Structure formats: C-alpha cells, structure tokens
Amino acid sequence: MKVLKFLVLFYAVFVLTFTSAQTRAQTANKEVVHLFTIEELDQNGKSLPLAKDSKELLAYLENAMGVRFEVRRVPWKRAIEYALNDEEALLMGMSKTQERLTKFAFSDPISANGNWLVTRCENSFVFNELEDLRGKVIGVVSGTSAGDEFDQQANLIYKVERDISAGANRLQKLLLGRVDALVWYGVTTDVKAMDEIINRRLENLPLEAKTNKPNRLCVLPKPLSIVTNHFSMKLRDEPNKLLARINLALAKGRKGGQIPK
C-alpha cells in the first residue's frame, strides 16, 4: 500500500514538473513584443500597476496571437521617443492627431478616453470653448494630447505647464495654485464618477496639502475632447503586419464577447 501511494505521488510530481517545464518552453518560444505604455504614479511617486482592463486585454491578445508582451511603463514622452527610434516597439494607449499620423501607424480603437478639466472648486470657472481658458495656466502630461484644437492653441490663448509623469502628485500642484486647471484623462461620460475618483485620491496626499474642505477639486462638466486610444508603431513604407494581426484579434474578440465592444 505504501509503495502504491509512493508511486501515485511520484507520478503526480512527474506530471506537474513535466507540465510546468512544457509551459515554460512554450512561453520561451513565443514571439516577444516590446510594449510601452504610460506610467502612472501614486502620491508617493511609486509606479501604479497596469489597470485591470488593460491586463485582461493584453492577456487575451497574447493568447489569440501567440505572442508574449514585455511591458514597460515609462513617462509617455519617453515612450514615444522609444517608438520613434525602434521600429519594433509597440505603444499602447496613443490617440490620433494630425502630427502623429505623419509618424505613426495605428491599430483599430481599443478604448475611448475623456480629457477633462479639473479645478479647485473655490476657483472653478465656466468652460464651453477654448476661449474660456484665455490667460489661464493648464497642466498637462508631457507627450500627451487633448486633441488637435487644444494642442494648437497651447501657449497662445492659454499657457501649458507640462508634467513629466501622470499621477496623484499632479493634484497637489493644482491644490497649491500653481496651475488654474489640470487636463485629467479618464472615463468618457460620467462626470460624477470622475469627480469621486479624483477627490478620493486626495485622501492619500501629504498632510500639508490637506484641508478640512470635502471635495476640494471639481471636474468641469464639459470635456475638452473625447478621443479613441490605439496601439501604434513607427510608420513604415510597407503595411504593418503586427498591427494587422492585432486588428484581427480585436475584431474576433469583440465578436466573440471576450473583450468589450
């Protein structure tokens, strides 16, 4: 009986070891894609993990395409520089602008993104058009775009102050009055949800940045723009085969319900 138990245990360990080795071999043989996306920081300046929906999308694409994504999260301006210097580098989360279309090829849309203005509630203002920003200082993340029209008027109608990284530390700059408003990137329609998310982040800011006022930051009800985000790579003379494979996988996943439409 003891011999039988030993044999069963030995067989189970063997199968587990063999399966694990086989899985590692399959993973090692997969095509590696170097993917860059924007780094977001918490209130302490530490990098936040990739969002759940982004992880799920990449996991689906890895399985559908037979690739392995090697993800690097860096400031967005640096990600763009990497892609311009390496034809094999893939960006995740880039919106289209007229300038970018001269340098990059884009996949089909992977998500939609709202560009919202966030202000201190006591210094809020009405925003309906870019002229309403005249003379103000607007904080943006370096390398990002809030749409062609906004980008074209930067430092003409309003002054733009560029932050190296995205994250909660930008909110502290707004609280201290160094900018009149921030461009914040988030959901497409639910202003109340955006307001709650942003003010929740204030709870973790340093004590010197806090007051007893609740919801001290306000999201203006009209977005600067609503844009779609894409995978993108440096523009080449020939069609981009990797982006074409991504488009096929996206279409199949949406049709089959594995990823949201």
N, C-alpha and C positions, 0 to 999 in steps of 0.2 A: 504493500500500500504506500509506504514511504517512497519507494522507487518510482511508483506511478505519479505521485504528487510532484516529485522532483523533475520527472520528465515533462509533465504538463507545465510546470513553472519555467523550465529551461526553454521549452518550445515557445511559450508566451514572450519571454525575454528576447528570444531569437527573432520572432516575427516583428516585435516592436522595434528592435535595433535595425533590422533589415529595412522596415518601412521608413524609419527615420532617415536612414542613410540614403534610401532611394529618393525620398522627398528632397533632401539636401542636394543630391546630384541633379535632380530635375530643376531645382531653383537656380543652381550654379550655371546650368546650361541655357537658361533663359536669356533672351536679349535684354541688355541693361539700357535703360533710358534715363539720362541725367535730366531731372526735372527741377526747375527753380520756381519758387513762389514767394509771395511777400511774407516777411517776418513780422509778427505782431508781438508786442511786449506787454508784460503786466506792469503794475505800479512800481515794482522793484527793478524794472529793466530786464527781467528774465523772459526768454522766449516762450510764448504760449504754444501748446500743442496744436497741430492741424485740426481744423473743425471736423466734427463727426461726419457731416455730409460729404466733405472733400475726401476724407479717408475712405468712405464707402464707395465713392465714385472711382477713385484710383484702384481700389481692390477689385471692383467689377472690371475695369479696363485691363488690369493685369491678367485676370483670368480669361477674358474674352480675346485678348490679343496675344497671349503667351509671352508677355514681357515682364520685366521687373523694374519698377520705378525707384531710382535712387534720388530721394527727395532732399533738397537743400533749401532751407528757409533763410533768406537774406533780405536786407533792405531792397525795396523794389527798384530803385535806380541802379543798384549793383546787379540785380538780376537781369535787367535789360542790357547792361554792359556785357555781362557774360554771354547772353544770347547773340549779341552783335559780333562777338569775337569767336564764337564757336557754333558752326552750322548744325551741330548735333544736339545742342542744348534746347530743351523744351521749356517754355514758360506756361504757367497755369494761372489764369485769372486776369488776362490782359483785355481791356476794352479797345474798340477800334476808334482811331482818329485819322484824319486826313494825312497827318505826318507819319503815323505808324504804318499806314497802308503802303507807304513807299519803301518801308524797311522790313516788314514782317508779313508772313503768310498766316492766316487764321483758320482755326477749325470752326465747325458749326458752334453755335452758342452752347455753353454749359450751365449758365445761370444768368439771372438778372440782378442788377445792383443799383441801389438808390444812392445818390450823392446828396446828402442833407446838410443844411447849415445849422450848427449848434451854437447858441449864445448863452451868456449869463442872463438868467431870467429878468433881473432888475435892469439890464441894458438891452433887452430884446428890441427888435425893430420889425417893421413890415417888409416882407420880401415878395415881390411879384415879378420883377425883372432885374437884370444885371445893373441897371442904372441905380437901383435902390442900394447898391453896395458902394456907391461913389464915396471915395475918401476913407473907406474902411480898410482895416488890415485883416486879411483872411488867411488862416493857417491851412496848409495842405501838406500831404506826404510827398516828398521829393520823388519824381519819376512817375507819379500817378496823374490821371486826367479826370476832370469833372465834365468833360465834353468839349468839343471844338470851340464853341462860342465862349465859354468861360475861360478857356486857356488863351484864346486870342486877346481877351481884354485884360489879362493879368498884367499888373503894373502900369496900366493905362487908366482905367476907371478906378481900380482899387489896387492896393498893394498886396502882394502874396508873400507870405513867410513860409518857407519850406522846412519841414521836419524830416530828419533822416529816416526815422522809423515810425511805424504805426503803433499805437497802443495808448494805454491809460495815461501815460505821462504827458500826452498832449492836452488832456483835460486840465491838468494843473496849470499849464501855460495860459489857458483861457480863464481859469479862475483868478489868476494873478493879474489879469487885464493886459497881458502882453499882445493879445490879438482881440479883435472885436467878434470874431466868429471862427469856427472850425468847419472844414468840409469833412463830414463823417460818412463812412462807407458802410451801408447795411441793407436792411430789408427794403422792399420796393414800395410798399403801400401803407403799412401800419405805423403811423407816426407815434401813437401812444406806446406801442411796444418798443420802438427805438428810444423814446424818452425814458422808459423804465430801465432799459438795458444800460444806457449811458449813466443815469443817476445811481444805479446800483454799483457801477464801477467806482463812484466817488467814495464809497464806504471804505475802500482799501487804500485810499490816498494817504500820504503822511499827515500827521495831526496838524501841522502848521498850515495845511491847505484847507482845513475844515472849518465850518461854522455850524451854528445850530439851525440854519435855514434848510428845510427839506426841499428836494428837487430844485437845486440852485441853477441847474442848466436846463435850457429849453430847446427843443427841436422845432425849427420853424416848419409850418405845415406844408409849404410847397418845396419840393426838391429842386436842386439846381438842375439835375438831369436824372434820367433813368437809362442805364446802359446795359448791354449784354457783355458777359465775360467769356473768354475763349482760351483754348490752348493756342500757342503761337510759336513760330520759329523764324529764324532769319530767312528773308526772301531769297529764293534761288531762281536760276533760269529755268530749271525743269520743275515739273509738279512735285509737291512734297508728299512722298509715299507714306510717311508716318502719320501726318495729319489726315490723309485719306483713310488710313486704317482706323484712326480714332473716330472719324465721322461715321464709318460703317458700324463700329461698335456702339457708338452713341445711339444711332438710329435703331439698331437691333435691341438695345437695352430699353429704350423708351417704348418701342412697340411691344416688347415682352413684359414690360412693367418692372424690370429690375432696377431701373433708375427713373426718377421723376421726369415728367414731361415739362 
